C-alpha cells in the first residue's frame, strides 16, 4: 500500500576550474556524469508515474535518460532547486576565506550564514515531496513512485529533517553521493516517511572528481 518519492542527486558535473557553481547556468554533466545518468536509468526497474527535475542543467541532463526510457515528460520544480549560496561563482575557497571581507559570511555555520537556511531548504523540498505523495496516492495508487532529480544539500537536509535529526552537520559526512537515490516511502495516513538510501552507480561515483558545491 506504499507510494515512494525517490530523490536522485545529479551526476558528475563538468567543472575543470572547480567553481562553486551553485545555481549558476551553464554547468552540465561531464562524460562520467552522462554515464552515471544512463546507467541509473538502465538499471531502474520500476516504471515511475511522475518524473520531476530541478530546473538546473545538470539535473535536467541526469533525468533525460529516464524520460527517454519510460517515455514520460519531465516536470521542472523550483522547490527542489540547489541551495542559495553567497560564495557562488568562487573557486579555491580555502584561499578566499583568508580575506576578512568574507568572514561575516561564516559567522554562523549552523544556519548557515553564507546561504539559504537549512530549515528553509528542508521545508521547501518536503512540501514538494508531500504534494507528490498525495498525487501518487490519489491518482496512481499503491506501489506507484515519482523520481525527482535534485542536489546534494537540499536532499541531505530533507533527509535529516524526516529522520528527526539536527540539520546542522559536517558537509564531509553527507551520505548523498553522485547519482545516489534517497527514497521516501509513505503508507496511507502516514505523514512521516520511511527513508532508504542506495547508490546504484557506486562504481562510477568512486571515479568522480571532488568538486565543490555540487
C-alpha positions, 0 to 999 in steps of 0.5 A: 500500500506504499507510494515512494518519492525517490530523490536522485542527486545529479551526476558528475558535473563538468567543472575543470576550474572547480567553481562553486557553481551553485545555481549558476547556468551553464554547468552540465554533466561531464562524460562520467556524469552522462554515464552515471545518468544512463546507467541509473536509468538502465538499471531502474526497474520500476516504471515511475508515474511522475518524473520531476527535475530541478530546473538546473542543467545538470539535473535536467541532463541526469533525468533525460535518460529516464524520460527517454526510457519510460517515455514520460515528460519531465516536470521542472520544480523550483522547490527542489532547486540547489541551495542559495549560496553567497560564495557562488561563482568562487573557486579555491575557497580555502584561499578566499576565506583568508580575506576578512571581507568574507568572514561575516559570511561564516559567522554562523555555520549552523544556519548557515550564514553564507546561504539559504537556511537549512530549515528553509531548504528542508521545508521547501523540498518536503512540501514538494515531496508531500504534494507528490505523495498525495498525487501518487496516492490519489491518482496512481495508487499503491506501489506507484513512485515519482523520481525527482532529480535534485542536489546534494544539500537540499536532499541531505537536509530533507533527509535529516529533517524526516529522520528527526535529526539536527540539520546542522552537520559536517558537509564531509559526512553527507551520505548523498553521493553522485547519482545516489537515490534517497527514497521516501516511502509513505503508507496511507495516513502516514505523514512521516516517511520511511527513508532508504538510501542506495547508490546504484552507480557506486562504481562510477561515483568512486571515479568522480572528481571532488568538486565543490558545491555540487 
